[in-house]
Amino acid sequence: MDIRQRCHLLIEDLSVARGERILLDGMSLRLSAGQIAEVTGPNGVGKSTLLRAIAGFFPLGSGRMSWVESEATDPAPLAERLHYVGHLDGLKSSLTARENLDIGLGFLGRDRRTPLEALDRMELAHVLDLPVGYLSAGQRRRVALARLLIVDRPLWLLDEPLTALDRHARALLKTIVASHLEGGGLTLAATHEPLGLRGTVQVRLGTK
């Protein structure tokens, strides 16, 4: 998959409910190749829900999502075009950084990089064979974010990506996201802290 082709994500009047509780109501967004949308708003307003709904973890109550690849004659499902990194790291503490990333390599498809290559870009090559339980919170977060780099996918869904990162690691992540956008990728970031990247689309939930 070449993320440099022209891609678009279109969300129209999206609503998500759990039982009788409405988690997200009437959300619309168009995101094109090279764009990042920062989703902000008070706690509990539906930022994480939006990302999880796009990733396919929640069924849609109403509305629709469309994924368009203008150069693809038979585009893959949206789930095969995205990476999702939640606000929790989702790592197994007893496994090494290499082993945790190998789990992702097992089902993420082609255009692969090795765990060493991905960790090297996150400046963590030296922890490759350490159990992640021995790592600091910031290092664990960078290992989780390294999943973005092991397989090329055009859409990145990031839930509070700056959590636990120090100033240097934040700058590193911003550089990596900027490179993804420059290559034609798309990013949605649910965040309380802006990434400050050029051309950011602001999506504020909880306001009428």
C-alpha positions, 0 to 999 in steps of 0.5 A: 500500500502506497500511502502517497496516493490520494485518499479521503475519509468522509464521516457524515452525521455519525452517531454512536450509542451504547445501550440507551446512552448516546456517546456521539451524535451527529458528527461530520468530518472530511479529511483528505490526504496530508491532513491532520484533525485534532479532536478536542473537547471536555472529558466524556464528550466522545473523543475516544469514541469517535476514534474507536468507531472509525477503527470498528470497535463500536457499531454505528447507530446512524450516519456513514463513513466512506473511505476513498482511494482515487487511484485504487480500483478495488480498495481494501476495507477501512480497517485494513487502511488504519493504525489505531493507538489508544490512550492505553499502551496495549503492551504485554509487560512480560514480553520484550519490545521486539516481541510486542511489535512482532505480534503486530507484524503477524497480522498487519500485512505487507510493506513491513519494517522490522521491529528494530527499524521501527524502534530505531525511528523512535530512538529506542533501538537499545530496548529491543530485547528488554521486557517492556515491564522494565521500561519507563512510562515514556519508553512504553508509550514510544514502543506502542507508537512504534506500531505505526511504523512497522507497516505503512497504513494511510490513516493513523488514529491516535488517542492522547498520543503525547501522554507520558512523553517528555519534551524530546519524545514529543518533538520526535513524535511530531516529526514522525507524524509530519513526515506521515502527512507529507507522504500523503497520510491522514491522522486523527488525534484525540488530544488535550494538548495540540501537536501544533502541526501546520494545516491542522483541522480543529474538531471541537466536540461538545459544542453546538 
